[in-house]
Amino acid sequence: MEDRSKFIPLHLYILVHLKRAGMDYAKSISKIAGISIDVIENALNEMERKGIIERTHGSAIKRTEARFKLSYEVRRHHKYYRLTNNGEKLLRTIKNDVDGYFKDITGFEKAFDVFMFIVKAKYEHAAYIAKSFSMSVEQTKKLLTELIDLGLVEESKPKVLKKKHRRAKPKNETRTQHKYYKATRLGRMLIRYLF
């Protein structure tokens, strides 16, 4: 089995999705994740080359095999994928050590804790994150850049933030002066399905 640090969060999401679905195809995964079908197809091809997923064969698919299907049985019109034993093992090892996985892919000790903080706070700026985790602002910005490159966090510059948008905020409403960071849809879905 390959080094888990080579598997980006999109690959991890696809593993989790296929574990839940049994088997699925690129367009379906793309619609649910809100990611371009080309990106999903490239990820599926790369994962198939690495041996963590495989194409399925046959002319029909039953709902017992593809749990997200609405009909009891359908004809196969797409390339369906499912996890291999190596994919199952990889997913299990990452789920058992999420902190270690985040450290491996970002190079930062507190990467998972910072990411979870952003998920829970909804919107937060780098200086407050740095203060909360006793990190320098420069170090925090490097970590945030890594999380953005991995597709887990995105920048946001709202004009007004209400308390419901930024849970760690003491005031009811604030005009913003900073760049704020929030979890992407992919990041939120990963957290929802991993725990």
Secondary structure, 3 states (H helix, E strand, C coil): CCCHHHCCHHHHHHHHHHHHHCCEEHHHHHHHHCCCHHHHHHHHHHHHHHCCEEECCCCEEECCCCCCCCCCEEECCCCEEEECHHHHHHHHHHHHCHHHHHHHHHCCCCHHHHHHHHHHHECEEHHHHHHHCCCCHHHHHHHHHHHHHCCCEEEECCCEEECCCECCCCCCEEECCCCEEEECHHHHHHHHHHC
